[in-house]
Amino acid sequence: MSSLTLALDAMGGDHGPHVTVPAALQALSHYPHLNLILVGDRIAIGEQLRRHNATESPRLQLLHAEQVVPMTERPIQALRTRRQSSMRLALDLVRDGQADACVSAGNTGALMAMAKVVIRTLPGIDRPALVATLPTLSDQPVYLLDLGANVVCDSETLFQFAVMGSVLAECVGQRRMPRLALLNVGSEEIKGNDQVQQAAQLLQACPQLNYRGFIEGDGIFSGAVDVIVCDGFVGNVTLKASEGIAHLLIQQLKQGIEGNLLARLLGWLLKGRLRRLNQRMNPDQYNGASLLGLRGIVVKSHGNADQAAFLRALEEAMVEVERQVPGRIKDRLESVLLDKS
């Protein structure tokens, strides 16, 4: 694309403008075709711009917002009372065609509720799903959804998640006929609750999807499949546990290297390999969960993301804009529903 515009909820997350503003400036320096609209408190954003010797420009605009959505606020309360918040105004920009995508590190539940009302879901989609990637033993990460937007899902919703995840893996991850699996308590066909069993039947009957059956938790990082589907409760627990294990391994590795002179020498000899391992295992490298199923693009960053991680979320939004993800999901879903009928 010759140019694209992202709307940033500059006040969202644990750090607000202290992270979002420098990440935005870094993105502008890396991508000449990118334009940004920073939405939030003009004074707070302005202070950060001055600290980094930056000002408003044709590529960097500010939109003042009088409110901020607290991280602890209930989604329904935020939807009713935060219509002038940085999160809501950023979503309004996407709805009105003034921005191609919205990126926020704010309250996940509020973002989900507002996006569903403001931007609305695609025809044939009941609920948006949060999706992100996890590292695997192969060179390609695996897409996992849902990550917490929908705690309870029926079989039809899981089927819709499979369609959306498959399209994302194909057009963003560049996978041809992405291999798809349902996360389950066992790989045998008789395992699983009614929702998972019924979803499996729907997927088996859909020739447009490359469904490979059930996968267990220990197979998530194997690289055996490209997309893994589950409900939001299971997905969120899986994601948080994975991030915790990754941080534990990285910390243990650092402590082991610093233990004695021999360990430090070995660490120095292997520093290049260890740096690559840290980059691959660090959850920040996979920051940027997409809200799939909307008529526009919304990317959710970790609330505690640092500058590098928030930049990764911006890059994810850019790729989805360039690959026209909502339109491709709409086309694929229409084709799948036509085959089902």
Contacts in CASP RR format, 6 or more apart in sequence:
PFRMAT RR
TARGET T0000
AUTHOR 0000-0000-0000
METHOD contacts of the structure
MODEL  1
MSSLTLALDAMGGDHGPHVTVPAALQALSHYPHLNLILVGDRIAIGEQLR
RHNATESPRLQLLHAEQVVPMTERPIQALRTRRQSSMRLALDLVRDGQAD
ACVSAGNTGALMAMAKVVIRTLPGIDRPALVATLPTLSDQPVYLLDLGAN
VVCDSETLFQFAVMGSVLAECVGQRRMPRLALLNVGSEEIKGNDQVQQAA
QLLQACPQLNYRGFIEGDGIFSGAVDVIVCDGFVGNVTLKASEGIAHLLI
QQLKQGIEGNLLARLLGWLLKGRLRRLNQRMNPDQYNGASLLGLRGIVVK
SHGNADQAAFLRALEEAMVEVERQVPGRIKDRLESVLLDKS
1 33 0 8 1.000
1 321 0 8 1.000
1 322 0 8 1.000
2 33 0 8 1.000
3 33 0 8 1.000
3 34 0 8 1.000
3 35 0 8 1.000
4 33 0 8 1.000
4 34 0 8 1.000
4 35 0 8 1.000
4 100 0 8 1.000
4 101 0 8 1.000
4 318 0 8 1.000
4 321 0 8 1.000
4 322 0 8 1.000
5 34 0 8 1.000
5 35 0 8 1.000
5 36 0 8 1.000
5 37 0 8 1.000
5 98 0 8 1.000
5 99 0 8 1.000
5 100 0 8 1.000
6 34 0 8 1.000
6 35 0 8 1.000
6 36 0 8 1.000
6 37 0 8 1.000
6 99 0 8 1.000
6 100 0 8 1.000
6 101 0 8 1.000
6 102 0 8 1.000
6 103 0 8 1.000
6 314 0 8 1.000
6 317 0 8 1.000
6 318 0 8 1.000
6 321 0 8 1.000
7 36 0 8 1.000
7 37 0 8 1.000
7 39 0 8 1.000
7 63 0 8 1.000
7 90 0 8 1.000
7 91 0 8 1.000
7 93 0 8 1.000
7 94 0 8 1.000
7 98 0 8 1.000
7 99 0 8 1.000
7 101 0 8 1.000
7 102 0 8 1.000
7 103 0 8 1.000
8 20 0 8 1.000
8 24 0 8 1.000
8 36 0 8 1.000
8 37 0 8 1.000
8 38 0 8 1.000
8 39 0 8 1.000
8 90 0 8 1.000
8 102 0 8 1.000
8 103 0 8 1.000
8 104 0 8 1.000
8 314 0 8 1.000
9 20 0 8 1.000
9 39 0 8 1.000
9 40 0 8 1.000
9 86 0 8 1.000
9 87 0 8 1.000
9 90 0 8 1.000
9 102 0 8 1.000
9 103 0 8 1.000
9 104 0 8 1.000
9 105 0 8 1.000
9 106 0 8 1.000
10 16 0 8 1.000
10 17 0 8 1.000
10 20 0 8 1.000
10 21 0 8 1.000
10 24 0 8 1.000
10 38 0 8 1.000
10 39 0 8 1.000
10 40 0 8 1.000
10 44 0 8 1.000
10 45 0 8 1.000
10 86 0 8 1.000
11 17 0 8 1.000
11 20 0 8 1.000
11 39 0 8 1.000
11 40 0 8 1.000
11 41 0 8 1.000
11 44 0 8 1.000
11 65 0 8 1.000
11 68 0 8 1.000
11 85 0 8 1.000
11 86 0 8 1.000
11 87 0 8 1.000
12 20 0 8 1.000
12 68 0 8 1.000
12 69 0 8 1.000
12 86 0 8 1.000
12 87 0 8 1.000
12 104 0 8 1.000
12 105 0 8 1.000
12 106 0 8 1.000
12 107 0 8 1.000
12 303 0 8 1.000
13 19 0 8 1.000
13 71 0 8 1.000
13 104 0 8 1.000
13 105 0 8 1.000
13 106 0 8 1.000
13 301 0 8 1.000
13 303 0 8 1.000
13 304 0 8 1.000
13 305 0 8 1.000
14 71 0 8 1.000
14 105 0 8 1.000
14 303 0 8 1.000
14 304 0 8 1.000
15 105 0 8 1.000
15 304 0 8 1.000
15 305 0 8 1.000
15 306 0 8 1.000
16 44 0 8 1.000
16 105 0 8 1.000
17 40 0 8 1.000
17 41 0 8 1.000
17 44 0 8 1.000
17 45 0 8 1.000
17 46 0 8 1.000
17 47 0 8 1.000
17 48 0 8 1.000
18 48 0 8 1.000
19 105 0 8 1.000
19 305 0 8 1.000
19 306 0 8 1.000
19 307 0 8 1.000
19 310 0 8 1.000
20 38 0 8 1.000
20 105 0 8 1.000
20 310 0 8 1.000
21 38 0 8 1.000
21 45 0 8 1.000
21 46 0 8 1.000
21 48 0 8 1.000
21 49 0 8 1.000
21 52 0 8 1.000
22 48 0 8 1.000
22 52 0 8 1.000
22 307 0 8 1.000
23 307 0 8 1.000
23 308 0 8 1.000
23 310 0 8 1.000
23 311 0 8 1.000
23 314 0 8 1.000
24 36 0 8 1.000
24 38 0 8 1.000
24 60 0 8 1.000
24 314 0 8 1.000
25 49 0 8 1.000
25 52 0 8 1.000
25 54 0 8 1.000
25 60 0 8 1.000
26 307 0 8 1.000
26 311 0 8 1.000
27 34 0 8 1.000
27 36 0 8 1.000
27 311 0 8 1.000
27 314 0 8 1.000
27 315 0 8 1.000
28 34 0 8 1.000
28 36 0 8 1.000
28 59 0 8 1.000
28 60 0 8 1.000
31 318 0 8 1.000
34 59 0 8 1.000
34 318 0 8 1.000
35 58 0 8 1.000
35 59 0 8 1.000
35 60 0 8 1.000
35 61 0 8 1.000
36 59 0 8 1.000
36 60 0 8 1.000
36 61 0 8 1.000
37 61 0 8 1.000
37 62 0 8 1.000
37 63 0 8 1.000
37 90 0 8 1.000
37 93 0 8 1.000
37 98 0 8 1.000
37 99 0 8 1.000
38 45 0 8 1.000
38 60 0 8 1.000
38 61 0 8 1.000
38 62 0 8 1.000
38 63 0 8 1.000
39 62 0 8 1.000
39 63 0 8 1.000
39 65 0 8 1.000
39 86 0 8 1.000
39 89 0 8 1.000
39 90 0 8 1.000
39 93 0 8 1.000
40 62 0 8 1.000
40 63 0 8 1.000
40 64 0 8 1.000
40 65 0 8 1.000
40 68 0 8 1.000
40 86 0 8 1.000
40 89 0 8 1.000
41 64 0 8 1.000
41 65 0 8 1.000
41 68 0 8 1.000
41 86 0 8 1.000
42 62 0 8 1.000
42 64 0 8 1.000
45 62 0 8 1.000
46 62 0 8 1.000
49 55 0 8 1.000
49 56 0 8 1.000
54 60 0 8 1.000
56 62 0 8 1.000
63 89 0 8 1.000
63 93 0 8 1.000
65 84 0 8 1.000
65 85 0 8 1.000
65 86 0 8 1.000
65 88 0 8 1.000
65 89 0 8 1.000
66 84 0 8 1.000
66 85 0 8 1.000
67 82 0 8 1.000
67 83 0 8 1.000
67 84 0 8 1.000
67 85 0 8 1.000
67 86 0 8 1.000
67 88 0 8 1.000
68 82 0 8 1.000
68 85 0 8 1.000
68 86 0 8 1.000
68 87 0 8 1.000
69 78 0 8 1.000
69 82 0 8 1.000
69 85 0 8 1.000
69 86 0 8 1.000
69 87 0 8 1.000
69 88 0 8 1.000
69 106 0 8 1.000
69 107 0 8 1.000
69 110 0 8 1.000
70 107 0 8 1.000
71 106 0 8 1.000
71 107 0 8 1.000
71 303 0 8 1.000
72 107 0 8 1.000
73 82 0 8 1.000
73 107 0 8 1.000
73 110 0 8 1.000
75 107 0 8 1.000
75 109 0 8 1.000
75 110 0 8 1.000
75 112 0 8 1.000
75 113 0 8 1.000
76 113 0 8 1.000
78 85 0 8 1.000
78 87 0 8 1.000
78 107 0 8 1.000
78 109 0 8 1.000
78 110 0 8 1.000
78 113 0 8 1.000
78 114 0 8 1.000
79 110 0 8 1.000
79 113 0 8 1.000
79 114 0 8 1.000
79 117 0 8 1.000
82 88 0 8 1.000
82 110 0 8 1.000
82 114 0 8 1.000
87 104 0 8 1.000
87 106 0 8 1.000
87 107 0 8 1.000
87 110 0 8 1.000
87 111 0 8 1.000
87 114 0 8 1.000
88 114 0 8 1.000
88 118 0 8 1.000
90 99 0 8 1.000
90 102 0 8 1.000
90 103 0 8 1.000
90 104 0 8 1.000
91 102 0 8 1.000
91 114 0 8 1.000
91 115 0 8 1.000
91 118 0 8 1.000
91 119 0 8 1.000
91 298 0 8 1.000
92 118 0 8 1.000
93 99 0 8 1.000
93 102 0 8 1.000
94 100 0 8 1.000
94 101 0 8 1.000
94 102 0 8 1.000
94 118 0 8 1.000
94 119 0 8 1.000
94 296 0 8 1.000
94 297 0 8 1.000
94 298 0 8 1.000
95 118 0 8 1.000
95 119 0 8 1.000
100 297 0 8 1.000
100 321 0 8 1.000
101 296 0 8 1.000
101 297 0 8 1.000
101 298 0 8 1.000
101 299 0 8 1.000
101 317 0 8 1.000
101 318 0 8 1.000
101 320 0 8 1.000
101 321 0 8 1.000
102 115 0 8 1.000
102 297 0 8 1.000
102 298 0 8 1.000
102 299 0 8 1.000
102 317 0 8 1.000
103 298 0 8 1.000
103 299 0 8 1.000
103 301 0 8 1.000
103 310 0 8 1.000
103 313 0 8 1.000
103 314 0 8 1.000
103 317 0 8 1.000
104 111 0 8 1.000
104 298 0 8 1.000
104 299 0 8 1.000
104 300 0 8 1.000
104 301 0 8 1.000
105 300 0 8 1.000
105 301 0 8 1.000
105 302 0 8 1.000
105 303 0 8 1.000
105 305 0 8 1.000
105 310 0 8 1.000
105 313 0 8 1.000
106 300 0 8 1.000
106 301 0 8 1.000
106 303 0 8 1.000
108 130 0 8 1.000
108 148 0 8 1.000
108 149 0 8 1.000
108 300 0 8 1.000
109 149 0 8 1.000
111 291 0 8 1.000
111 298 0 8 1.000
111 300 0 8 1.000
112 128 0 8 1.000
112 130 0 8 1.000
112 149 0 8 1.000
112 291 0 8 1.000
115 128 0 8 1.000
115 291 0 8 1.000
115 294 0 8 1.000
115 298 0 8 1.000
116 127 0 8 1.000
116 128 0 8 1.000
116 294 0 8 1.000
119 294 0 8 1.000
119 295 0 8 1.000
119 296 0 8 1.000
119 298 0 8 1.000
120 294 0 8 1.000
120 295 0 8 1.000
121 127 0 8 1.000
121 128 0 8 1.000
121 293 0 8 1.000
121 294 0 8 1.000
121 295 0 8 1.000
122 293 0 8 1.000
122 294 0 8 1.000
122 295 0 8 1.000
122 326 0 8 1.000
122 327 0 8 1.000
122 329 0 8 1.000
122 330 0 8 1.000
122 333 0 8 1.000
123 330 0 8 1.000
123 333 0 8 1.000
123 334 0 8 1.000
124 160 0 8 1.000
124 333 0 8 1.000
124 337 0 8 1.000
125 160 0 8 1.000
125 164 0 8 1.000
125 293 0 8 1.000
125 329 0 8 1.000
125 333 0 8 1.000
126 156 0 8 1.000
126 157 0 8 1.000
126 160 0 8 1.000
127 149 0 8 1.000
127 150 0 8 1.000
127 153 0 8 1.000
127 157 0 8 1.000
127 160 0 8 1.000
128 149 0 8 1.000
128 291 0 8 1.000
128 292 0 8 1.000
128 293 0 8 1.000
128 294 0 8 1.000
129 145 0 8 1.000
129 146 0 8 1.000
129 147 0 8 1.000
129 149 0 8 1.000
129 150 0 8 1.000
129 160 0 8 1.000
129 161 0 8 1.000
129 164 0 8 1.000
129 165 0 8 1.000
129 291 0 8 1.000
129 292 0 8 1.000
129 293 0 8 1.000
130 145 0 8 1.000
130 146 0 8 1.000
130 147 0 8 1.000
130 148 0 8 1.000
130 149 0 8 1.000
130 232 0 8 1.000
130 289 0 8 1.000
130 290 0 8 1.000
130 291 0 8 1.000
130 292 0 8 1.000
130 300 0 8 1.000
131 143 0 8 1.000
131 144 0 8 1.000
131 145 0 8 1.000
131 146 0 8 1.000
131 147 0 8 1.000
131 164 0 8 1.000
131 165 0 8 1.000
131 168 0 8 1.000
131 289 0 8 1.000
131 290 0 8 1.000
131 292 0 8 1.000
132 143 0 8 1.000
132 144 0 8 1.000
132 145 0 8 1.000
132 147 0 8 1.000
132 239 0 8 1.000
132 286 0 8 1.000
132 287 0 8 1.000
132 288 0 8 1.000
132 289 0 8 1.000
132 290 0 8 1.000
133 141 0 8 1.000
133 142 0 8 1.000
133 143 0 8 1.000
133 144 0 8 1.000
133 286 0 8 1.000
134 141 0 8 1.000
134 142 0 8 1.000
134 144 0 8 1.000
134 220 0 8 1.000
134 221 0 8 1.000
134 239 0 8 1.000
134 242 0 8 1.000
134 286 0 8 1.000
135 141 0 8 1.000
135 221 0 8 1.000
135 280 0 8 1.000
135 281 0 8 1.000
135 285 0 8 1.000
135 286 0 8 1.000
136 142 0 8 1.000
136 220 0 8 1.000
136 221 0 8 1.000
136 222 0 8 1.000
136 223 0 8 1.000
137 221 0 8 1.000
137 222 0 8 1.000
137 223 0 8 1.000
138 223 0 8 1.000
140 173 0 8 1.000
140 175 0 8 1.000
140 223 0 8 1.000
140 226 0 8 1.000
141 286 0 8 1.000
142 220 0 8 1.000
142 221 0 8 1.000
142 223 0 8 1.000
142 225 0 8 1.000
142 226 0 8 1.000
142 227 0 8 1.000
142 228 0 8 1.000
143 165 0 8 1.000
143 168 0 8 1.000
143 169 0 8 1.000
143 178 0 8 1.000
143 226 0 8 1.000
143 227 0 8 1.000
143 228 0 8 1.000
144 183 0 8 1.000
144 220 0 8 1.000
144 227 0 8 1.000
144 228 0 8 1.000
144 230 0 8 1.000
144 235 0 8 1.000
144 238 0 8 1.000
144 239 0 8 1.000
145 161 0 8 1.000
145 164 0 8 1.000
145 165 0 8 1.000
145 227 0 8 1.000
145 228 0 8 1.000
145 229 0 8 1.000
145 230 0 8 1.000
145 235 0 8 1.000
145 292 0 8 1.000
146 153 0 8 1.000
146 161 0 8 1.000
146 229 0 8 1.000
146 230 0 8 1.000
146 231 0 8 1.000
146 232 0 8 1.000
146 235 0 8 1.000
147 232 0 8 1.000
147 235 0 8 1.000
147 236 0 8 1.000
147 239 0 8 1.000
147 289 0 8 1.000
148 232 0 8 1.000
148 233 0 8 1.000
148 235 0 8 1.000
148 236 0 8 1.000
149 232 0 8 1.000
149 291 0 8 1.000
150 157 0 8 1.000
150 231 0 8 1.000
150 232 0 8 1.000
151 231 0 8 1.000
151 232 0 8 1.000
151 233 0 8 1.000
152 231 0 8 1.000
152 233 0 8 1.000
153 161 0 8 1.000
153 195 0 8 1.000
153 231 0 8 1.000
153 232 0 8 1.000
154 195 0 8 1.000
154 198 0 8 1.000
155 194 0 8 1.000
155 195 0 8 1.000
155 196 0 8 1.000
155 197 0 8 1.000
155 198 0 8 1.000
155 199 0 8 1.000
155 201 0 8 1.000
155 202 0 8 1.000
156 199 0 8 1.000
156 202 0 8 1.000
158 182 0 8 1.000
158 195 0 8 1.000
158 196 0 8 1.000
158 199 0 8 1.000
158 202 0 8 1.000
158 229 0 8 1.000
158 230 0 8 1.000
158 231 0 8 1.000
159 199 0 8 1.000
159 202 0 8 1.000
159 203 0 8 1.000
159 206 0 8 1.000
160 333 0 8 1.000
161 229 0 8 1.000
161 292 0 8 1.000
162 180 0 8 1.000
162 182 0 8 1.000
162 199 0 8 1.000
162 203 0 8 1.000
162 209 0 8 1.000
162 211 0 8 1.000
162 227 0 8 1.000
162 229 0 8 1.000
163 209 0 8 1.000
163 329 0 8 1.000
163 332 0 8 1.000
163 333 0 8 1.000
163 336 0 8 1.000
164 292 0 8 1.000
164 293 0 8 1.000
164 329 0 8 1.000
164 333 0 8 1.000
165 178 0 8 1.000
165 180 0 8 1.000
165 227 0 8 1.000
165 229 0 8 1.000
165 292 0 8 1.000
166 178 0 8 1.000
166 180 0 8 1.000
166 209 0 8 1.000
166 210 0 8 1.000
166 227 0 8 1.000
166 332 0 8 1.000
167 325 0 8 1.000
167 328 0 8 1.000
167 329 0 8 1.000
167 332 0 8 1.000
168 227 0 8 1.000
168 290 0 8 1.000
168 292 0 8 1.000
168 320 0 8 1.000
168 325 0 8 1.000
168 329 0 8 1.000
169 175 0 8 1.000
169 178 0 8 1.000
169 226 0 8 1.000
169 227 0 8 1.000
170 176 0 8 1.000
170 177 0 8 1.000
170 178 0 8 1.000
170 328 0 8 1.000
171 323 0 8 1.000
171 324 0 8 1.000
171 325 0 8 1.000
171 328 0 8 1.000
172 319 0 8 1.000
172 320 0 8 1.000
172 323 0 8 1.000
172 325 0 8 1.000
175 226 0 8 1.000
177 210 0 8 1.000
178 210 0 8 1.000
178 225 0 8 1.000
178 226 0 8 1.000
178 227 0 8 1.000
179 210 0 8 1.000
179 212 0 8 1.000
179 224 0 8 1.000
179 225 0 8 1.000
179 226 0 8 1.000
179 227 0 8 1.000
180 203 0 8 1.000
180 209 0 8 1.000
180 210 0 8 1.000
180 211 0 8 1.000
180 212 0 8 1.000
180 213 0 8 1.000
180 225 0 8 1.000
180 226 0 8 1.000
180 227 0 8 1.000
180 228 0 8 1.000
180 229 0 8 1.000
181 211 0 8 1.000
181 212 0 8 1.000
181 213 0 8 1.000
181 214 0 8 1.000
181 215 0 8 1.000
181 224 0 8 1.000
181 225 0 8 1.000
181 227 0 8 1.000
181 228 0 8 1.000
181 229 0 8 1.000
182 196 0 8 1.000
182 199 0 8 1.000
182 200 0 8 1.000
182 203 0 8 1.000
182 213 0 8 1.000
182 214 0 8 1.000
182 215 0 8 1.000
182 228 0 8 1.000
182 229 0 8 1.000
182 230 0 8 1.000
183 214 0 8 1.000
183 215 0 8 1.000
183 216 0 8 1.000
183 217 0 8 1.000
183 220 0 8 1.000
183 228 0 8 1.000
183 229 0 8 1.000
183 230 0 8 1.000
183 234 0 8 1.000
183 235 0 8 1.000
183 238 0 8 1.000
184 191 0 8 1.000
184 192 0 8 1.000
184 196 0 8 1.000
184 214 0 8 1.000
184 215 0 8 1.000
184 216 0 8 1.000
185 191 0 8 1.000
185 192 0 8 1.000
185 216 0 8 1.000
186 192 0 8 1.000
186 214 0 8 1.000
186 216 0 8 1.000
187 213 0 8 1.000
187 214 0 8 1.000
187 215 0 8 1.000
187 216 0 8 1.000
188 214 0 8 1.000
189 200 0 8 1.000
189 214 0 8 1.000
191 214 0 8 1.000
192 214 0 8 1.000
195 231 0 8 1.000
196 214 0 8 1.000
199 229 0 8 1.000
200 211 0 8 1.000
200 213 0 8 1.000
200 214 0 8 1.000
203 209 0 8 1.000
203 211 0 8 1.000
203 213 0 8 1.000
204 211 0 8 1.000
205 340 0 8 1.000
206 336 0 8 1.000
206 339 0 8 1.000
206 340 0 8 1.000
207 339 0 8 1.000
208 332 0 8 1.000
208 335 0 8 1.000
208 336 0 8 1.000
208 339 0 8 1.000
209 336 0 8 1.000
212 224 0 8 1.000
212 225 0 8 1.000
215 224 0 8 1.000
215 225 0 8 1.000
215 228 0 8 1.000
217 238 0 8 1.000
220 228 0 8 1.000
220 238 0 8 1.000
220 242 0 8 1.000
221 242 0 8 1.000
230 238 0 8 1.000
242 283 0 8 1.000
243 283 0 8 1.000
244 283 0 8 1.000
246 281 0 8 1.000
246 282 0 8 1.000
246 283 0 8 1.000
247 283 0 8 1.000
249 281 0 8 1.000
250 278 0 8 1.000
250 281 0 8 1.000
250 282 0 8 1.000
253 274 0 8 1.000
253 277 0 8 1.000
253 278 0 8 1.000
256 263 0 8 1.000
257 263 0 8 1.000
257 264 0 8 1.000
257 266 0 8 1.000
257 267 0 8 1.000
257 274 0 8 1.000
258 264 0 8 1.000
267 274 0 8 1.000
279 285 0 8 1.000
283 302 0 8 1.000
284 302 0 8 1.000
284 305 0 8 1.000
284 306 0 8 1.000
284 308 0 8 1.000
284 309 0 8 1.000
284 312 0 8 1.000
285 312 0 8 1.000
286 312 0 8 1.000
287 301 0 8 1.000
287 302 0 8 1.000
287 305 0 8 1.000
287 309 0 8 1.000
287 310 0 8 1.000
287 312 0 8 1.000
287 313 0 8 1.000
287 316 0 8 1.000
288 299 0 8 1.000
288 300 0 8 1.000
288 301 0 8 1.000
288 302 0 8 1.000
288 312 0 8 1.000
288 313 0 8 1.000
288 316 0 8 1.000
289 299 0 8 1.000
289 300 0 8 1.000
289 301 0 8 1.000
290 297 0 8 1.000
290 298 0 8 1.000
290 299 0 8 1.000
290 300 0 8 1.000
290 316 0 8 1.000
290 320 0 8 1.000
290 325 0 8 1.000
291 298 0 8 1.000
291 299 0 8 1.000
291 300 0 8 1.000
292 325 0 8 1.000
292 329 0 8 1.000
293 326 0 8 1.000
293 329 0 8 1.000
294 326 0 8 1.000
295 326 0 8 1.000
296 326 0 8 1.000
297 317 0 8 1.000
297 320 0 8 1.000
297 321 0 8 1.000
297 325 0 8 1.000
297 326 0 8 1.000
299 313 0 8 1.000
299 314 0 8 1.000
299 316 0 8 1.000
299 317 0 8 1.000
299 320 0 8 1.000
300 313 0 8 1.000
301 309 0 8 1.000
301 310 0 8 1.000
301 313 0 8 1.000
302 309 0 8 1.000
305 313 0 8 1.000
END
